[in-house]
Amino acid sequence: MTSKPFPTTLLGHGRLGSAIAEGWALTGAVGDLTILTRAVAPVCPPATRALVIAVKPAVWREAVAPLLASLPADAIVVSVMAGVRAADIASAVQGRRVVRVMPTTAVAQGQGVSAIWSDDADARALAHALFDPISDVVDLSEEAMLDPATACAGSAPAYFYALVQAVAAAGVEEGLTPDAATRLARGALRSAGSGAAGESSIEDLIARIASPGGTTRAGLDALEAAGLGDVARAAVQGAVGKARALAGDKPA
């Protein structure tokens, strides 16, 4: 599978679909992109090599069905939908090869992270060609691992934003103005993201800031005592449970 730009059709232009399109435009990863929305006739260009499905899981079947007559038989279908299993997609697209990708919206800036899975080597290679330029791609060995991957990556930025809100609110309680507290907390998130983008381990990054007996260590100790691990576990389990419910999986 070539890494050069190839004809790609993007079905759906909501938050994630538009973020993907922005990332491709920024990096030039896709030079021949067709975007299909409700306002556009449901027809794939005859040279389409990849159909990326970025619609809501509740409507994907009705959105995909009109495209099958024009979608080349050898096109690869790329799903970025949470909780929709590859076997169901393959059946709906009449046996075409399928790869599932779970990206974060930071793909818009070329700084996302994406988990991918497929049982087809060419489909995986195509997904890498599409998403390597806009994200750090993590290959998974089992499709079932996409659910926790979504919880740890695709959903997790919202958890970090919620923590920023909580930290800012606590700062206000300690006397900061809402504007100052929000700017400081957002700036701290940017700083943390910059550090995490390097090669240092998370443990090392924490150790650089949390000196023994210092204020940061005191704050971390308070977080742990308040149940930080339990809170994070609940968030991940909640997101995983929702993904499995979307797929129609029965609870274990």
C-alpha positions in Angstrom: 0.0 0.0 0.0 1.5 3.3 -1.1 2.0 6.2 1.3 1.4 8.7 -1.5 -1.9 10.7 -1.4 -4.7 8.7 -3.0 -8.4 9.4 -3.7 -10.3 9.3 -0.5 -14.0 9.8 0.3 -15.0 11.1 3.7 -18.6 10.4 4.8 -19.6 12.8 7.5 -18.3 16.2 8.4 -19.1 16.6 12.1 -16.6 17.2 14.9 -14.4 14.2 14.2 -14.9 14.2 10.4 -14.0 17.9 10.1 -11.0 17.4 12.4 -9.7 14.6 10.2 -10.2 16.7 7.1 -8.4 19.7 8.6 -5.5 17.5 9.5 -5.2 16.1 6.0 -5.4 19.6 4.5 -2.7 20.8 6.9 -0.3 18.0 6.2 -1.2 17.3 2.6 -1.7 13.6 3.5 -4.8 13.4 1.2 -4.5 15.3 -2.0 -7.8 14.1 -3.6 -10.5 14.3 -1.0 -14.3 14.1 -1.5 -16.5 15.1 1.5 -20.0 13.7 1.5 -22.6 15.3 3.8 -26.4 15.3 3.7 -26.3 18.2 1.3 -24.3 16.3 -1.3 -25.4 13.5 -3.6 -24.4 10.1 -2.1 -22.0 9.1 -4.8 -18.3 8.0 -4.5 -15.9 9.1 -7.2 -15.0 6.1 -9.4 -11.3 6.2 -8.3 -12.1 6.1 -4.6 -9.6 3.9 -2.8 -10.7 4.7 0.8 -14.1 5.4 2.2 -13.8 6.9 5.7 -17.1 6.6 7.7 -17.3 9.4 10.2 -21.0 9.6 10.9 -22.8 8.9 14.2 -23.1 5.2 15.0 -26.9 5.4 15.2 -27.2 6.4 11.5 -24.3 4.7 9.8 -26.2 2.0 8.0 -28.6 4.4 6.3 -25.7 6.7 5.4 -23.6 4.0 3.8 -26.2 2.1 1.9 -26.7 4.7 -0.9 -22.9 4.7 -1.6 -22.5 1.0 -2.3 -23.5 1.3 -6.0 -20.7 3.7 -6.7 -18.1 2.5 -4.2 -15.4 0.5 -6.1 -15.3 -3.2 -5.0 -11.6 -3.0 -4.1 -12.0 0.2 -2.0 -11.1 -0.1 1.7 -13.6 1.1 4.3 -12.2 3.0 7.2 -14.5 3.4 10.2 -13.8 6.0 12.9 -17.0 5.2 14.7 -17.0 4.0 18.3 -18.8 0.8 19.1 -19.5 -0.4 15.6 -17.8 -3.8 15.0 -15.8 -4.5 11.8 -17.9 -7.6 11.0 -21.1 -5.6 11.0 -19.5 -3.0 8.7 -18.0 -5.6 6.4 -21.4 -7.2 6.0 -23.1 -3.9 5.3 -20.5 -2.9 2.7 -20.8 -6.2 0.9 -17.5 -7.8 2.0 -15.2 -4.9 1.3 -12.1 -4.8 3.5 -12.5 -2.8 6.8 -10.1 -1.1 9.2 -11.2 0.6 12.3 -9.5 3.7 13.6 -10.1 5.6 16.8 -8.4 9.0 16.5 -8.5 12.1 18.8 -9.7 15.4 17.5 -6.1 16.8 17.8 -5.6 15.2 14.3 -6.9 18.6 13.1 -3.5 20.1 14.2 -1.5 17.0 13.1 -1.0 16.2 16.7 -3.5 13.4 17.4 -3.2 9.9 18.5 -5.0 7.0 16.8 -5.6 3.4 17.6 -6.1 1.1 14.6 -7.2 -2.5 14.1 -7.9 -4.7 11.1 -7.4 -8.3 10.2 -6.2 -7.3 6.7 -2.6 -6.1 6.2 -3.5 -3.9 3.2 -6.3 -2.2 5.2 -3.9 -1.5 8.1 -1.3 -0.1 5.7 -3.9 2.2 4.2 -5.0 3.4 7.6 -1.3 4.2 8.4 -1.0 6.1 5.2 -4.0 8.2 6.2 -3.3 8.7 9.9 0.4 8.6 10.3 0.8 12.2 9.0 -1.7 13.5 11.5 -1.3 11.3 14.6 0.8 8.9 16.5 -0.7 5.6 15.4 -0.9 2.6 17.8 -1.6 -0.8 16.3 -3.8 -3.1 18.3 -3.7 -6.9 18.2 -7.4 -7.4 18.9 -10.5 -5.5 17.8 -11.9 -5.7 21.4 -9.0 -3.5 22.5 -10.5 -0.6 20.6 -13.0 0.0 23.3 -10.4 0.7 26.1 -8.3 2.5 23.6 -11.1 4.9 22.9 -11.6 5.4 26.6 -7.9 6.1 27.1 -7.4 8.3 24.1 -10.4 9.4 22.1 -12.5 10.2 25.2 -9.6 11.1 27.5 -9.0 14.7 26.4 -12.4 15.6 27.8 -11.4 14.1 31.1 -8.3 16.3 31.2 -10.4 19.4 30.3 -12.8 18.5 33.1 -9.8 18.3 35.5 -8.7 21.8 34.3 -12.2 23.0 35.1 -12.0 21.5 38.6 -8.5 22.8 39.2 -9.6 26.3 38.1 -12.7 26.1 40.4 -10.5 25.1 43.3 -8.2 28.1 42.5 -11.2 30.4 42.7 -12.1 29.0 46.1 -8.6 29.9 47.2 -9.0 33.5 46.1 -8.0 33.7 42.4 -10.4 35.4 40.0 -12.2 33.1 37.6 -10.2 34.5 34.6 -6.8 34.1 36.3 -7.6 30.6 37.6 -8.8 29.5 34.1 -5.8 30.9 32.3 -3.4 29.4 34.8 -5.0 26.0 34.7 -5.2 26.0 30.9 -1.6 27.0 30.7 -0.7 24.2 33.0 -2.4 21.8 30.7 -0.4 23.1 27.7 2.8 22.7 29.7 1.9 19.2 30.6 1.1 18.3 27.0 4.4 19.8 25.9 6.2 17.6 28.4 4.3 14.5 27.5 5.2 15.0 23.8 8.8 14.1 24.6 10.4 10.8 25.3 10.5 11.0 29.1 8.4 8.5 31.0 5.4 9.9 32.9 7.0 8.9 36.1 10.1 11.0 35.3 7.9 14.0 34.3 6.1 13.8 37.6 9.4 13.5 39.5 10.8 16.6 37.8 8.0 18.7 39.3 7.1 16.9 42.5 10.1 17.6 44.8 10.0 15.6 48.1 8.3 17.7 50.8 7.2 20.3 48.2 3.8 21.8 47.3 3.3 19.6 44.2 4.0 16.4 46.2 1.5 17.6 48.8 -1.1 18.1 46.1 -0.4 14.7 44.5 -0.7 13.0 47.9 -4.1 14.7 48.4 -5.2 13.5 44.9 -4.3 9.9 45.7 -5.9 10.1 49.1 -9.1 11.4 47.5 -9.2 8.4 45.1 -7.6 9.6 41.9 -7.1 6.0 40.7 -10.7 5.1 41.4 -12.0 8.2 39.5 -9.8 7.5 36.5 -10.9 3.8 36.5 -14.6 4.8 36.7 -14.2 7.2 33.7 -12.5 4.5 31.6 -14.9 1.8 32.6 -17.9 4.1 31.8 -16.6 4.9 28.3 -15.8 1.2 27.6 -19.2 0.2 28.8 -20.9 2.7 26.5 -18.8 1.6 23.5 -19.8 -2.0 24.2 -23.5 -1.0 24.6 -23.3 0.8 21.2 -22.1 -2.5 19.7 -24.8 -4.5 21.3 -22.4 -6.5 23.4 -23.9 -8.1 26.5 -22.3 -7.3 29.9 -19.7 -9.9 31.0 
